[in-house]
Amino acid sequence: MENLEELQDLLPKYEEIEEILIKNPEANYIISLALKVLKDFVRNSDKTSEQWEESSYLIQALVDKCWESIHTDHFSKIPLHVRQIYSIACYLKIFFLLLENGELKQIEKCSKVLDEALLIGYSQKLYENGDRLVEKLMQIFNEKLNLVEDLKLPIIENPPRVDALCDIPRLECPSVEVFKREYVEREQPVLLLNTLTEWPALKLWPDLNYILKLAGNRMVPIEIGSNYSNEEWSQQLMKLRDFLERQFSTSTEISSRKVEYLAQHELFEQIPLLKKDFNVPDYCSLRSSNTDVDIKAWLGPEGTVSPLHYDPKHNLLCQVFGSKRIILASPKDSQYLYAHESEFLKNTSQIEADAVDYHKFPLVANVKFYYLNLQAGDCLYMPPRWWHYVKSLSPSFSISFWWE
């Protein structure tokens, strides 16, 4: 396959991942052997050696074993090194598959393995050239699979900007010092107007063909149903291309569409090329720990809903295109908001914030709600544990930045 040496140079050096591998002697042996075999192959292109066959077999076995380990317990309880080893093993599996043959079906298979490495494994800051390897593989897969020739998506037009009612403070681009003193330290939500004007994403992403070209073949988790607290809600892995076509293509009858939502997904770890179109706002630099900012993507049609809930971290919700209706409530009113009793939904209210049933939930009458619209180019800061309900008023793409 072309560019083999360039790709091989982007694999990790053993020293970069040794700290991860020594936690699992079996994985240590298998991955160190595979790195050696692949390096030797670049020199002499010999796939007939016993080491080649052994290494290819062992990498597949390691991928399978890690997958089973990850799926035997709740995802949050899986040791980080298991997910990291899974990602590394998937990268190596892709190399062995590509070296077997470069046929279209094989490319499709490799593309699926890459998505599994990014979605199920843990690839963040795995090693120095990890992001570059992912970018290069995605570029090759997209070129080979020729994604965009038979699908044309619309360019999303933002609704006219309106000076809508806003029940919280709003201001344009305050300094970090003012933001910290007046809002973060006082635990006060604030709407930051026209804060993202320098982001290339504001101009590039409304053209959905741009996203399709970069990421159409990626498998992403899509929520299906009106919102995640309803019984009919489900999740499904599908190609981003299929999601975009179903929800945004002018050839799809609106009446036949189910509500689908790419929600709370680490899309930019999966597709690093999209990271280049925005910056982490300076306001996120106020985090008190050395932890990274969690960056999530929210993409969907008009009518997607996140029910009234709270998050434990600081939240800066940034609107790239489209607009959203937001309803907020203070943590001080939590006792009146009828949180679900289940562990999974204990941060989510049972009420429908945009149409409260006061007969069923009488204590809600004690709650002060705050209403606002979030429009393209704006950010909404929500302190930890502030309740928020979010409904898209048009096709919409948002990015949330969470920090502690």
Secondary structure, 3 states (H helix, E strand, C coil): CCCHHHHHCCCCCHHHHHHHHCCCHHHHHHHHHHHHHHHHHHHHCCCCCHHHHHHHHHHHHHHHHHHHHHCCCCHHHCCHHHHHHHHHHHHHHHHHHHHHCCCHHHHHHHHHHHHHHHHCCCCCCCCCCHHHHHHHHHHHHHHHHCCCCCCCCCECCCCCCCCCCCCCCEEECCCHHHHHHHHHCCCCCEEEECCCCCCCHHHHCCEHHHHHHHHCCCEEEEEECCCCCCCCCEEEEEEHHHHHHHHHCCCCCHHHCCCEEEEEECHHHHCHHHHHHCCCCHHHHHCCCCCCCEEEEEEECCCCEEEEECCCCEEEEEEEECCEEEEEECHHHHHHCCECCCCCCCCEECCCCCCCCCCCCHHHHHCCEEEEEECCCCEEEECCCCEEEEEECCCEEEEEEEEC
